[in-house]
Amino acid sequence: MNRKYLAVAMAGTFVLGACETYDDEPMMPPPPVGVGAIAGTVAADRDGDGVVDGYYGADGVYRAFVIPPPPPCPTMPPPSTSGERG
């Protein structure tokens, strides 16, 4: 019985010895973040419409995106009184 246990232990040592010579390669840099993404955060879609509504920061707090109001419409000049019918 002792020889079987010794053989199993030696076989295990031999098999695991191959893992010892593994060379660690340098880690690849993380992929670039997408357009509008904030590095180190997790995107959040709270209403489920498929559009990202905000993000969760490293502290776990949800922050909604704030969209600036659209610019005012350009004013049209008053119609001129001169012309074909003027």
C-alpha positions in Angstrom: 0.0 0.0 0.0 2.8 2.4 0.8 4.3 2.0 -2.6 1.1 3.0 -4.3 0.8 6.2 -2.3 4.5 6.9 -3.0 4.0 6.3 -6.7 0.9 8.6 -6.8 2.8 11.3 -4.9 5.8 11.1 -7.3 3.6 11.1 -10.4 1.8 14.2 -9.0 5.1 15.9 -8.3 6.3 15.1 -11.9 3.1 16.4 -13.5 3.0 19.6 -11.4 6.7 20.2 -12.0 5.9 21.1 -15.7 3.9 24.1 -14.4 6.9 25.5 -12.7 8.7 26.5 -15.9 5.8 28.6 -17.2 7.1 32.1 -18.3 4.8 34.9 -17.5 4.3 37.2 -20.4 3.8 40.9 -19.8 0.1 41.9 -19.4 -1.6 43.6 -22.3 -2.9 47.1 -21.7 -6.7 47.4 -21.4 -8.6 48.1 -24.6 -9.4 51.7 -25.3 -12.7 52.9 -24.0 -15.5 53.7 -26.5 -16.8 57.0 -27.5 -18.3 58.9 -24.6 -17.2 56.2 -22.1 -15.5 57.2 -18.8 -12.5 55.0 -17.9 -12.9 53.1 -14.6 -16.7 53.2 -14.6 -19.6 50.8 -15.5 -22.3 51.9 -17.9 -25.9 51.8 -16.7 -29.1 51.5 -18.7 -31.7 52.0 -16.0 -34.9 52.2 -18.1 -34.0 49.3 -20.4 -34.3 51.1 -23.7 -30.8 50.1 -24.9 -29.3 53.6 -24.4 -26.8 54.2 -21.6 -28.4 56.7 -19.2 -25.5 57.1 -16.8 -22.7 55.3 -15.1 -21.6 53.8 -11.8 -18.4 55.2 -10.5 -15.7 53.4 -8.5 -17.5 54.3 -5.3 -20.7 52.5 -6.5 -22.8 55.7 -6.8 -25.0 56.1 -9.9 -24.5 59.3 -11.8 -26.9 60.3 -14.6 -25.7 61.9 -17.8 -26.7 65.6 -18.0 -27.6 66.7 -21.5 -27.1 70.4 -22.2 -30.2 72.1 -23.5 -30.3 72.6 -27.3 -29.3 76.0 -28.7 -32.2 78.4 -29.4 -33.6 78.4 -32.9 -32.3 81.1 -35.1 -34.7 84.0 -35.6 -35.9 84.6 -39.1 -35.6 88.1 -40.5 -38.9 89.9 -41.1 -40.1 89.7 -44.6 -39.0 92.6 -46.8 -41.7 94.8 -48.2 -39.7 95.4 -51.4 -39.7 92.9 -54.2 -42.2 91.6 -56.8 -45.3 92.7 -55.0 -43.8 95.3 -52.7 
